[in-house]
């Protein structure tokens, strides 16, 4: 990754096997997993003299340079965040110091000031017209086409799509971690593999182990 390990406090963490464990006991293993990153128009950002923000404090300055508005309308968004699945939101909330659940896991923690920071800032950026959020039918394809067409400077997406972007873009494509000033967590998503406890047949258990290995 072009910007891997640069800027921000805390550590970059990719929770893989840990995501399939509970209270120290392993219940499954990652099979096809990914994480979300910023995929950006490096050619454009180099021309503008900016780099992907690595901390929350850098985002507004980045938006001011990367977004483009003409006659009250946005002709280029600074970045886009997918609105079709909450998986893309989690690292923003966590990296800004917020929490999805309270420490004991008994209730949602989105009402805390650090958690609301994410909601309030995204609401402001959307109102300012500098950030794009895709939702509804065809949202993923629309976001990809807008990025490739120069209407978005940077998109949050899975690196599984990186090859597609690089093969179809007429500009250099870069990759960056998401910004954060309290954490630099990159949550995983995708599919894991488990063996159901109800399997009694030894042959089926053996086949399952062979498949997983």
C-alpha positions as CSV (number, residue, x, y, z in Angstrom):
1,X,0.0,0.0,0.0
2,X,1.3,3.4,-0.9
3,X,0.6,5.0,2.5
4,X,0.8,1.9,4.7
5,X,2.0,2.6,8.2
6,X,2.3,6.4,7.9
7,X,0.7,9.0,10.1
8,X,-1.8,8.7,12.9
9,X,-1.6,7.2,16.4
10,X,-2.1,3.7,17.4
11,X,-1.5,0.6,15.4
12,X,-2.8,-0.8,12.1
13,X,-4.7,-4.0,12.9
14,X,-6.3,-6.5,10.7
15,X,-8.4,-8.8,12.9
16,X,-8.6,-12.1,11.1
17,X,-8.6,-15.3,13.2
18,X,-9.5,-13.2,16.3
19,X,-12.9,-12.4,14.6
20,X,-13.8,-16.1,14.8
21,X,-12.9,-16.5,18.5
22,X,-14.9,-15.8,21.6
23,X,-13.5,-15.6,25.2
24,X,-10.2,-17.3,24.1
25,X,-11.8,-20.2,22.2
26,X,-11.6,-20.5,18.5
27,X,-14.8,-21.3,16.7
28,X,-13.8,-20.8,13.1
29,X,-11.2,-19.5,10.7
30,X,-11.1,-16.8,8.0
31,X,-11.6,-18.1,4.5
32,X,-12.4,-15.3,2.1
33,X,-11.9,-12.0,4.0
34,X,-11.1,-8.5,3.1
35,X,-10.9,-5.0,4.6
36,X,-11.8,-1.5,3.5
37,X,-9.2,1.0,2.2
38,X,-9.2,4.2,0.3
39,X,-8.5,3.7,-3.4
40,X,-7.6,7.1,-4.8
41,X,-6.8,9.0,-8.0
42,X,-3.1,9.5,-7.4
43,X,-2.6,11.4,-10.6
44,X,-5.2,13.9,-9.5
45,X,-4.0,14.2,-5.9
46,X,-0.4,14.7,-7.1
47,X,-1.7,17.6,-9.4
48,X,-3.5,19.1,-6.4
49,X,-0.5,18.7,-4.1
50,X,-2.4,16.7,-1.5
51,X,-2.3,13.2,0.0
52,X,-5.0,11.0,1.4
53,X,-5.8,12.2,5.0
54,X,-4.2,10.0,7.7
55,X,-5.8,11.7,10.7
56,X,-9.2,13.2,11.3
57,X,-7.7,16.6,11.6
58,X,-6.5,16.4,8.0
59,X,-9.9,15.6,6.4
60,X,-11.3,19.1,6.1
61,X,-8.2,20.5,4.4
62,X,-8.2,17.5,2.1
63,X,-11.9,18.0,1.2
64,X,-11.3,21.7,0.5
65,X,-8.7,20.9,-2.1
66,X,-10.0,17.6,-3.5
67,X,-13.7,18.5,-3.9
68,X,-14.8,20.8,-6.7
69,X,-18.0,22.8,-6.8
70,X,-19.2,25.0,-9.6
71,X,-22.3,27.2,-9.6
72,X,-23.4,25.7,-6.3
73,X,-23.1,22.1,-7.6
74,X,-20.5,19.5,-6.8
75,X,-18.6,18.3,-9.9
76,X,-16.1,16.3,-8.0
77,X,-16.4,14.8,-4.5
78,X,-13.3,14.6,-2.3
79,X,-14.2,11.0,-1.3
80,X,-17.0,8.5,-1.3
81,X,-18.2,6.1,1.4
82,X,-20.5,3.2,0.5
83,X,-23.9,3.5,2.1
84,X,-25.1,0.0,1.2
85,X,-23.6,-1.8,4.2
86,X,-22.6,-0.7,7.7
87,X,-19.3,-2.6,7.5
88,X,-17.8,0.4,5.8
89,X,-18.8,2.7,8.7
90,X,-17.3,0.8,11.6
91,X,-13.7,1.8,11.2
92,X,-14.6,5.4,10.9
93,X,-16.4,5.3,14.2
94,X,-13.7,3.3,15.9
95,X,-10.7,5.2,14.5
96,X,-12.3,8.5,15.7
97,X,-12.4,7.1,19.2
98,X,-16.0,5.9,19.2
99,X,-17.5,2.5,20.1
100,X,-20.2,0.4,18.5
101,X,-21.2,-1.1,21.9
102,X,-20.6,-0.3,25.5
103,X,-17.7,-2.0,27.2
104,X,-19.9,-4.7,28.7
105,X,-21.7,-5.2,25.3
106,X,-25.1,-4.6,26.7
107,X,-26.2,-1.6,24.6
108,X,-25.2,0.6,21.7
109,X,-22.6,3.3,22.4
110,X,-23.4,5.5,19.4
111,X,-24.7,8.2,21.7
112,X,-21.3,8.9,23.3
113,X,-19.5,12.1,22.2
114,X,-16.7,10.2,20.4
115,X,-19.1,8.1,18.5
116,X,-21.3,11.0,17.6
117,X,-18.2,12.7,16.2
118,X,-18.4,10.3,13.2
119,X,-22.2,11.0,12.6
120,X,-21.9,14.7,13.0
121,X,-18.9,15.1,10.7
122,X,-20.4,13.0,7.9
123,X,-23.6,14.9,8.1
124,X,-21.7,18.2,7.8
125,X,-19.6,16.9,4.9
126,X,-22.7,15.7,3.0
127,X,-24.4,19.0,3.5
128,X,-21.3,20.8,2.3
129,X,-21.4,18.7,-0.8
130,X,-17.8,17.5,-0.5
131,X,-18.5,13.9,0.3
132,X,-20.5,11.3,-1.6
133,X,-22.4,8.4,-0.1
134,X,-23.8,5.7,-2.4
135,X,-27.0,3.9,-1.6
136,X,-29.9,2.3,-3.4
137,X,-30.0,0.1,-6.5
138,X,-26.7,0.1,-8.5
139,X,-24.9,2.2,-5.8
140,X,-21.7,0.2,-6.0
141,X,-21.5,0.4,-9.8
142,X,-22.3,4.1,-9.8
143,X,-19.6,4.8,-7.3
144,X,-17.0,2.9,-9.4
145,X,-18.0,4.7,-12.6
146,X,-18.0,8.1,-10.9
147,X,-14.4,7.4,-9.6
148,X,-13.2,6.2,-13.0
149,X,-14.8,9.2,-14.6
150,X,-13.1,11.7,-12.3
151,X,-16.2,12.7,-10.4
152,X,-14.8,11.3,-7.1
153,X,-11.1,11.7,-6.0
154,X,-11.1,8.8,-3.6
155,X,-13.4,5.9,-2.8
156,X,-13.6,3.6,0.2
157,X,-13.8,0.1,-1.1
158,X,-12.4,-3.4,-0.7
159,X,-8.9,-4.0,-2.1
160,X,-10.4,-7.0,-3.9
161,X,-11.6,-4.4,-6.4
162,X,-8.1,-2.9,-6.8
163,X,-7.3,-4.8,-10.0
164,X,-10.5,-3.7,-11.6
165,X,-9.8,0.0,-10.8
166,X,-6.2,-0.2,-12.1
167,X,-7.2,-2.0,-15.3
168,X,-9.9,0.5,-16.1
169,X,-8.6,3.8,-14.9
170,X,-6.8,6.2,-17.2
171,X,-4.9,7.6,-14.3
172,X,-2.5,6.1,-11.6
173,X,-4.4,4.5,-8.7
174,X,-3.1,4.6,-5.2
175,X,-4.2,2.9,-1.9
176,X,-4.3,4.3,1.6
177,X,-5.5,3.3,5.1
178,X,-8.5,5.1,6.4
179,X,-7.8,8.1,8.6
180,X,-7.8,7.9,12.4
181,X,-6.4,9.7,15.4
182,X,-7.4,7.4,18.2
183,X,-7.2,4.0,16.5
184,X,-6.0,2.7,13.1
185,X,-8.2,-0.3,12.9
186,X,-9.2,-1.9,9.6
187,X,-12.1,-4.3,10.3
188,X,-12.4,-7.4,8.2
189,X,-15.4,-8.6,6.4
190,X,-16.3,-11.5,4.1
191,X,-16.7,-15.2,4.9
192,X,-15.3,-17.6,7.5
193,X,-15.4,-21.3,7.7
194,X,-16.7,-23.4,10.6
195,X,-17.6,-27.0,11.3
196,X,-21.1,-27.4,12.8
197,X,-21.2,-29.2,16.1
198,X,-24.1,-31.3,14.9
199,X,-21.9,-33.3,12.4
200,X,-21.8,-36.8,13.9
201,X,-20.5,-38.8,10.9
202,X,-16.7,-39.2,11.1
203,X,-16.4,-39.3,7.3
204,X,-18.1,-35.9,7.0
205,X,-15.9,-34.4,9.7
206,X,-12.8,-35.7,7.9
207,X,-14.1,-34.3,4.6
208,X,-14.8,-30.9,6.3
209,X,-11.2,-30.7,7.7
210,X,-9.8,-31.6,4.3
211,X,-11.9,-28.9,2.6
212,X,-10.8,-26.3,5.2
213,X,-7.2,-27.1,4.9
